[in-house]
Amino acid sequence: MAKFGELISSNIPTLIDFYSDGVKGNDDLHTTLCDVAEALGDKAKVVKINVSKNETLASALRIKGNPTFIIYKDGEMKWRQTGSQDANTLISLVQQYV
């Protein structure tokens, strides 16, 4: 969890996608996140975290559904939503914290 603390303590926004393997729509979501990362460039970070491989973290954050998106900045959770989101929505949300 120390690495997670370092990840979210950045002064640029960090969008995290908590996902599980084998969930329908993961390929589309991967494409969406690539589009978001490309659009935001170095103004934000986009990270995917597999909840199956990070069960302790997922439990600590009470991740129940997939996907769950969270935006952090300066170690503070700014926004959280469970369920699919389109690229333009995610880009707009992250840009609020740039």
N, C-alpha and C positions, 0 to 999 in steps of 0.2 A: 504494500500500500504506500510505501515511501515514494516509489516512482510515480504513483498516481498523484500524490501531493505536489510533487515537482511539476507534473504535467498541468495541473489546474491552477497553479500559482502564477502562471504567466500573466504579464500585463497586456497581452493581446488575447482576444476572445478565443476560446477553445470549444469547438462543437464536437461532442462525443456521441457516437452511435453505439448503443449497447444492443447487440444482436445475438442470435443463436444460429448455428449451422442447421441446415435442413428446413428452414422456414421459407414458405412460398414467397416469392418476390424478392429474395435476397440479391439476385443478379441485377434486377432493376434498381434496387436501392444502392448497390455498389456504383452503378452508372451515375445515379443522382448525386451521390457524395463526391464522385470525381468531378462532376460539373460544378458543384459548390466549391470545392477546393480550388479548381481552376479559376473560377470567377473571383474568389476572394484573394488569391495569391498569397503574399506574405503578410496580409493584414489580419489573418486568423489562421488557426490550426484546425484541421479536420482529422478526427481520430476514430477508428473503429475498435471496439472492445468486445470480444467474444465472452458472453456471460458463462458459457459452459467451462471455459478455461480460466475464468476469474470469478468463481462462485462466491468467495469471501467478499470481494468488492461489491458484486451484484447484490448480495444479501445486505451488506452494510448500507447500500444506497436504496434498498427496497425496490429493486428493478423487478417488476412482475410481468410486464408485457414486452413484446418484441415487434418492431424496434422501439426503443426508448431513446429519445434525444435529450441531451442536456448541454446547455451553454454555461461555461465557467469563465470568469475573468477575475484576476487577482485573488484566486482561491475561493471565490464566492459563486454559488449557483445563481445564475441570472434568469434562466428559463428552463422549463422541463415539459416534455410532452411525450406521451406514448401513442404510437400509431404512425402510419406512413405520412410523410410530408413531401411536397414537391420541391424541386431545387430552388425555384424563385422564392418560395416561402422561407426556406432555410437561409438563403442568402440575405433576404431582407431582415430576418430576425438577428442574424449575426452582425450585420452592418450597424444595428442599433448600438452595439457595444464596442465598435472600432474606435 
